[in-house]
Structures are given as C-alpha cells and as structure tokens.
Amino acid sequence: MESTLIANIFRDIANILEIKGENIFRIRAYTRAAEVIEGFSGNLEEYVNEDKLQEIPGIGKDLSAKIIEIFSTGKLKFYEDLKRSIPEGLLEILNIPSIGPKTARLLYDKLGIKGIADLENAISEGRLLKLPGIKGKTVENIKKGIALFKEGRQRMLLPEAYNVSDGFIKYLSAIPAVDKISVAGSLRRKKETIRDIDILVTSKNPGKVMQAFLKAPSVNRVLAKGETKSSVITKGGVQVDCRVVKNESYGAALIYFTGSKDFNIKLRQLAIKKKLKINEYGIYRGNKLIYGKDEKGVFKVLGLDYVEPELRENTGEVELAIKSGLPILIQDKDIKGDLHVHSKWSDGINSIEEMAYAAKGAGYSYIAVTDHSQSLKVAGGLSIGDLRKKKKEIDKINSKLNNFRVLYGTEVDIDSEGNIDYDDDILKEFDIVVAAIHTGFKQARIQITSRLVRACNNKYVNIIAHPTGRLWGVRPSYDVDWEKVLSVARDTNTTLEINSFAQRLDLDSHDARRAAESGVKLAINTDSHDIGHLKSIKFGVGVARRAWLKKEDVINTLTLDELLKKIRK
C-alpha cells in the first residue's frame, strides 16, 4: 500500500473540513499527518503489521486506526462519509494550486463547476472573469495550477516510488524462483519524479515469477500478462512493470531498462563503431553473443569505465567514461551532518535532544537546529526571548554529548525587500544561519533576484535554503536570474542548499550542477521536522549524484572544525 494514497486521503479530509468551517486545529492535524506520511522514508506496511504506527511523530491513536483501516480495506469510511457531505467535484478543484476552499465553493455555487474539465471550459469561455474577486492574473494562476496538478497526477515523488518498489522487491525476493532482482528505469537513475516503476528479475522459471508478481498484495488490477513481462496497477494507482530475463543477459538488460533513452542510443552508436550490436540481451558480433551477464562487463567490452546509473543521461558521461575521466560521486556515507532541521521550538515535532540523538545514531558528527525566525508566525517563528532559552538548551545538550555537536542555528526569512529577519547583533550569535524566501513567490524576476542577492551579501548568512521555492505539483520555481545569484553566492562564500524533502528536491540536479560548475558550494540537508525525516537525506544525495557532485562540492561532508572554518566569512 502506497503512503501517497493515505497522505492524499488525509489531505482531502483537511480540505473538506476547511470547506465545512471545522476547527482549525483539527484541520492542521490532518494536514500535518499527510505531510508526515508523505515524507516518511520507512516501510509503512511494516509499521502497520508490527503495530508501530504511533511511533511515527504526529500519528496518534485515532490516525493510526484510520491508517490500519485503509491498509485493510483500501478505503476509509470516515472519509467516504465526509465526501458525501460536500458537492461532488469540489475535492478535485481543491487539489489545484492557487484555489482554496472559498474559491472552490464560489466556482461551484456561481458557475456549477464540478471538476477540471468544467473549470477549463469556464476559463476558455471567459466566465471566471465575471465572478467577484477574480481577475486576469487570478485566471492565469489557476491555469498554471491546473498544469501543475496534471503533472503531479502523472508522476510520483521519490519516497512513494521507493516504497512501492521496495514492497515488490521484498515480496519477490522471497520467492525461490527469483535469482537476481533490481529496480530499473528512472527510479534507479533517481530522477526527481517518477512516472512508473520497472523491476528486472533473472529466473530459470519465469512463469513462477510472473504468477507471484500478479498476486502481490498491493496489486489492484492487471494491465498485461505475459511469459516474461507483466504490468499491474497498484491500489495506489502506480503502474509497475516486471520483466524476467536469463542470467546471461542480466547486465545488458539492466543497462537497457535503466536508460535513459538517449544514453542507450549513445551506447548503440558506440557499439556500431566497434562493429558490434547491443540490445537488452547482450553485446553481439554478428549473431554471436559476446557478453551480457553484468553491467561492468558490458561497459568494458564497449571500452568504457562503469557509468553510475544517476549519470546515464547522455550529458557527456560516455565521452568521459572512454577516457577514464568520470567523477567519483558523493555517497550517503560521506554526509557528516545535517545543517537544516527543525525542533519543537518552531514547527518541528521532536525536541532538540531527540533530533540530536537521532542524528548521532545515524552516524553524524553534528546537526544544526535551524528553527524559523520571528516573522514567520505560521511556523512558530522564535522571538528574541525564545532564542536565549533555545541557546541554553543547546548548551546543556552539548555538555552531555560525546563526539557530537548541536549547532545553534536559525532559518531566517528573507522578506519582500531582501532584508533578513533578525538584526546583525542577533545573527552573529548563531553558529550557522540559513536564509530562505517563504513569501512573495510571484514577484517579478528583478525583485526575487535582488532578494537573494541581498541575502548572499549579508555577512552572517551561510546557506540559502530551497533556493528556487519549487514544490512539486504545487508551485513552480520562482523567476530568478540564476547567473547573477550564482556569481554573488560564489563571491560571498554563500552555500546553496539541495533540500532533500521529497516535495522540494530543491535545488534540482540541473541547477545543482550549474552551481557547482560556477564554483558555488552546496549543502545537502533534509529540512527535517521530525526524526523520521532525517532518513530522506538519501534523496538529496541522489540529486547531488545526478548533478555530478563529488564529496568536495558539498560542505556537510567536512568535519565540524573544517565546516566552521569554511562557513566563516
């Protein structure tokens, strides 16, 4: 069962409750639960089976029971009853970014809009402009929101894809007929969003594998059934394809089905130059199979060093592999600390001490607790008085810890003019300052650029968090002059963040590579709001690997002493 299905149900419940004018705290509880489940990096099904759901921060007895009901029946009676209490179609409208409960109700009451198709027709006919408070700019934002909604519906976030694939791989691995098994496709390349999931298996008995695959617990319906390939749709609406090949073809098949398409074309062109042929079964000279058993061997026959899956996009990796010039990519184990996490002091769920011990248990040497600054009231931003108390708490925790340090940090808001939320005499007291834009995403390019440039020029700002403001399926990146921002960040020794939170993954791999090539350092952080989120660091590392980043490009691969020396301007 996919976590996204449960998260979507909880988010729908929150939206319906808001339409109905329910208690704001009840609404927030469901919204927060949706975020927690969506960002949960563990195996949710295992937590259900082992009755451990209440160990997940933010999931109490009532929500735990609802999750179990969804797992058991595929639906939630409370949710189904709640949906019948509002006009049909409003929920779909509410899933469009920039449309809130009041606007959705207005669209229904005045124009009878019940879904996306109705809304698109009303826009094309100009009927929205006749409604009170709806202007041309509003309509443009709604059109962009529809496009984002459709994109988000077609693709899933990395954690969901990981959970779905892990469930199938664990299930199939227990079958005696399965010899080797691996995820393939864009998930293996760790793309920021995934359309569907590919699983590759070797077996001497493909029929047994296919039979088991089609009967997997999370399968809702069968799309196609064959002797060596089958496709299913899961209960969460995800397409999963499973292919079985012979052991002698496993390496070639893994390369072929991992992709990308452009990478595979490049390999075929290279093979032709060597008077060879490569396909999913192996490398051939004429009709004779030369090799196909494992990936490294296939690459070797083609005269290439091994190309990591994340690099297989035909952006220069093949040419470098020929010359043994590929970079040694950063790995999860290289990360020595997380420089952007939250605690109960602002909008986090866990205490500083709980975050610290979880980070230490993960093998880190340090963690920066960067709670929100005073102007961000909605996220529990800290007053000056609260900062003093928080600092004392951190000092006390550090006195008890060995070989680990909690850094006194903050995530300060960059206001509409580019000012930083705290004065310099407060900023200078922090070990680390993370700055971010949280409002005014629709400002003009020159204004957004100016805000980021001013933040970089502040001598106390160390890191710009989630630098593009993008949320997958919710809002696009804001318009900014990246060449200018990168130039200033390099000159001011300001680090840019790869935010590992699944809905952000910001910077993405394209912008992260541009930053590194411009001489700007990166930090891979989780933006954790509970201890479970710390595990999402692997998604940020995946982005970094796709961006060709090496260990030296990322500041939180440094030791604590090296880090503090690096960030001080």
Long-range contacts (C-beta under 8 A, 24 or more apart in sequence): 1-44, 1-45, 1-48, 1-70, 1-71, 1-74, 1-218, 1-235, 1-236, 2-160, 2-163, 2-164, 2-218, 2-234, 2-235, 2-236, 2-237, 2-238, 3-37, 3-38, 3-40, 3-44, 3-159, 3-160, 3-163, 4-38, 4-156, 4-157, 4-160, 4-236, 5-70, 5-235, 5-236, 5-237, 6-37, 6-44, 6-67, 6-70, 7-33, 7-34, 7-35, 7-37, 7-38, 8-34, 9-70, 9-76, 9-79, 10-34, 10-37, 10-63, 10-66, 12-79, 12-83, 12-91, 12-94, 13-78, 13-79, 13-82, 15-91, 15-94, 15-101, 16-82, 16-83, 16-85, 16-86, 16-91, 17-82, 18-100, 18-101, 19-86, 19-90, 19-94, 19-101, 19-104, 19-105, 20-85, 20-86, 29-63, 32-58, 33-58, 33-59, 33-63, 35-529, 36-349, 36-530, 36-532, 37-67, 38-157, 38-159, 38-160, 38-502, 38-503, 39-159, 39-501, 39-502, 39-503, 39-532, 39-533, 39-536, 40-159, 40-532, 41-159, 41-162, 41-532, 41-533, 41-535, 41-536, 41-538, 42-532, 42-535, 43-163, 43-166, 43-167, 44-163, 45-71, 45-167, 56-532, 57-349, 57-350, 57-530, 57-531, 57-532, 58-349, 58-530, 74-235, 87-114, 88-114, 89-113, 89-114, 89-115, 89-118, 90-114, 92-116, 93-119, 95-149, 96-142, 96-145, 96-146, 96-148, 96-149, 97-144, 97-145, 97-148, 97-149, 97-473, 97-474, 97-475, 98-138, 98-141, 98-142, 98-144, 98-145, 99-142, 99-145, 106-131, 106-132, 106-133, 107-131, 116-146, 116-149, 116-150, 119-146, 120-146, 141-442, 144-476, 148-473, 148-474, 148-475, 148-476, 149-473, 151-473, 152-472, 152-473, 152-474, 153-473, 154-195, 155-193, 155-194, 155-195, 156-193, 156-194, 156-195, 156-238, 157-193, 157-194, 157-472, 157-502, 157-503, 158-187, 158-190, 158-192, 158-193, 158-194, 158-502, 158-505, 158-539, 158-542, 159-502, 159-536, 159-539, 160-194, 160-236, 160-238, 161-187, 161-194, 161-197, 161-238, 162-187, 164-197, 164-218, 164-234, 164-236, 164-238, 164-240, 165-197, 165-199, 165-240, 167-216, 167-217, 167-218, 168-197, 168-199, 168-213, 168-216, 168-218, 168-240, 168-242, 169-199, 171-212, 171-216, 171-217, 172-199, 172-201, 172-209, 172-212, 172-213, 172-216, 172-242, 175-208, 175-209, 175-212, 177-203, 177-204, 177-205, 177-208, 177-209, 177-212, 178-202, 178-203, 178-209, 179-203, 179-204, 179-247, 180-247, 180-250, 182-254, 184-254, 184-257, 184-258, 184-259, 185-257, 185-258, 185-259, 186-259, 186-260, 188-258, 188-309, 189-258, 189-259, 189-260, 189-309, 189-310, 189-312, 189-313, 189-546, 190-309, 190-310, 190-539, 190-542, 190-543, 190-545, 190-546, 191-546, 192-472, 192-505, 192-508, 192-509, 192-543, 193-472, 195-239, 196-238, 196-239, 196-240, 196-241, 197-238, 197-239, 197-240, 197-241, 198-240, 198-241, 198-243, 198-257, 199-240, 199-241, 199-242, 199-243, 200-242, 200-243, 200-245, 200-250, 200-253, 200-254, 200-257, 201-242, 201-243, 201-244, 201-245, 202-244, 202-245, 202-246, 202-247, 202-250, 203-244, 206-244, 209-242, 209-244, 210-242, 210-244, 213-242, 245-280, 245-281, 247-293, 248-282, 248-289, 248-292, 248-293, 249-280, 249-281, 249-282, 249-292, 249-293, 250-292, 250-293, 250-294, 251-282, 251-291, 251-292, 251-293, 251-294, 251-295, 251-296, 251-297, 251-298, 252-278, 252-279, 252-280, 252-281, 252-282, 252-283, 252-291, 252-292, 252-298, 253-280, 253-281, 253-292, 254-295, 255-295, 255-298, 255-299, 256-280, 258-309, 258-312, 259-312, 260-312, 260-313, 260-314, 262-313, 262-314, 263-307, 263-312, 263-313, 263-314, 263-317, 263-318, 265-314, 266-314, 266-318, 267-302, 267-318, 270-302, 270-303, 270-304, 270-318, 271-302, 274-302, 274-303, 276-301, 276-302, 278-302, 308-545, 310-542, 310-545, 310-546, 311-545, 311-546, 311-548, 313-546, 327-548, 327-549, 327-550, 328-550, 328-551, 329-544, 329-545, 329-548, 329-549, 329-550, 330-524, 330-541, 330-544, 330-545, 330-549, 330-550, 330-551, 330-553, 330-554, 330-557, 331-541, 331-551, 332-537, 332-538, 332-541, 333-363, 334-551, 334-554, 334-557, 335-364, 335-524, 335-537, 335-541, 335-554, 335-556, 335-557, 336-364, 336-365, 336-366, 336-556, 336-557, 336-558, 336-559, 336-560, 336-563, 337-364, 337-365, 337-366, 337-367, 337-368, 337-407, 337-556, 337-560, 337-563, 338-364, 338-367, 338-368, 338-525, 338-526, 338-528, 338-534, 338-537, 338-556, 339-367, 339-368, 339-370, 339-407, 339-409, 339-432, 339-434, 339-463, 339-523, 339-525, 339-555, 339-556, 340-368, 340-370, 340-409, 340-411, 340-434, 340-463, 340-465, 340-497, 340-499, 340-523, 340-525, 340-526, 340-527, 340-528, 341-367, 341-368, 341-369, 341-370, 341-525, 341-526, 341-527, 341-528, 341-529, 341-533, 341-534, 342-369, 342-370, 342-371, 342-372, 342-411, 342-527, 342-528, 342-529, 343-369, 343-371, 345-369, 345-371, 345-380, 345-382, 345-386, 345-390, 346-371, 346-372, 346-376, 346-379, 346-380, 346-381, 346-382, 347-371, 347-372, 347-379, 347-380, 347-529, 348-528, 348-529, 348-530, 349-529, 349-530, 350-530, 350-531, 352-390, 352-393, 352-394, 352-397, 352-406, 353-397, 354-531, 355-528, 355-531, 355-534, 356-397, 356-401, 356-404, 356-406, 358-531, 358-534, 359-404, 359-534, 360-401, 360-404, 362-534, 362-535, 364-404, 365-403, 365-404, 365-405, 365-559, 365-560, 366-404, 366-405, 366-406, 366-407, 366-560, 366-563, 367-404, 367-406, 367-407, 368-406, 368-407, 368-408, 368-409, 368-431, 368-432, 368-434, 369-394, 369-406, 369-407, 369-408, 369-409, 370-409, 370-410, 370-411, 370-432, 370-434, 371-409, 371-410, 371-411, 372-410, 372-411, 372-413, 373-410, 373-411, 373-412, 373-413, 373-421, 373-422, 374-421, 374-422, 375-413, 375-415, 375-421, 376-413, 376-421, 376-438, 379-438, 381-413, 381-421, 382-410, 384-422, 384-426, 387-426, 387-429, 391-429, 405-560, 407-431, 407-432, 408-432, 409-433, 409-434, 410-434, 411-435, 411-436, 411-465, 412-436, 412-461, 413-437, 413-438, 413-439, 414-438, 414-451, 414-452, 414-454, 414-455, 415-439, 415-451, 416-440, 416-443, 416-447, 416-451, 417-451, 417-454, 418-450, 418-451, 418-452, 418-453, 418-454, 418-455, 419-454, 420-455, 420-458, 420-460, 420-461, 424-458, 424-460, 427-458, 427-460, 427-461, 428-460, 430-460, 431-564, 432-462, 432-463, 432-567, 433-460, 433-461, 433-462, 433-463, 434-461, 434-462, 434-463, 434-464, 434-465, 434-497, 435-461, 435-463, 435-464, 435-465, 436-464, 436-465, 436-466, 437-469, 437-478, 441-469, 441-475, 441-478, 442-478, 443-478, 444-479, 445-479, 445-480, 445-481, 446-481, 448-478, 448-479, 448-480, 449-480, 449-481, 449-484, 449-485, 452-480, 452-485, 452-488, 453-484, 453-485, 453-488, 455-494, 456-485, 456-488, 456-489, 456-492, 456-494, 457-488, 457-492, 459-492, 459-569, 461-494, 462-494, 462-495, 462-567, 463-494, 463-495, 463-496, 463-497, 463-523, 463-525, 464-489, 464-494, 464-495, 464-496, 464-497, 465-497, 465-499, 465-525, 465-527, 466-497, 466-499, 466-501, 466-504, 466-506, 466-527, 467-496, 467-497, 467-506, 467-507, 467-511, 468-506, 468-507, 468-508, 468-511, 469-506, 470-504, 470-506, 470-508, 471-503, 471-504, 472-502, 472-503, 472-504, 472-505, 473-503, 474-503, 477-506, 482-511, 482-514, 486-514, 486-515, 486-518, 486-520, 487-518, 489-515, 489-518, 489-520, 490-518, 490-519, 490-520, 492-569, 493-521, 493-566, 493-567, 493-569, 494-520, 495-520, 495-521, 495-522, 495-523, 495-555, 495-567, 496-520, 496-521, 496-522, 496-523, 497-522, 497-523, 497-524, 497-525, 498-522, 498-523, 498-524, 498-525, 498-540, 498-543, 498-544, 498-547, 499-525, 499-526, 499-527, 499-540, 500-524, 500-525, 500-526, 500-527, 500-536, 500-537, 500-538, 500-539, 500-540, 500-541, 500-543, 501-526, 501-527, 501-533, 501-536, 502-536, 502-539, 505-539, 505-540, 505-543, 507-543, 507-547, 508-543, 509-543, 509-544, 509-546, 509-547, 510-547, 512-543, 512-544, 512-547, 512-549, 513-547, 513-548, 513-549, 516-547, 516-548, 516-549, 516-553, 521-553, 521-554, 521-555, 521-566, 522-549, 522-553, 522-554, 522-555, 523-554, 523-555, 523-556, 524-554, 524-556, 525-556
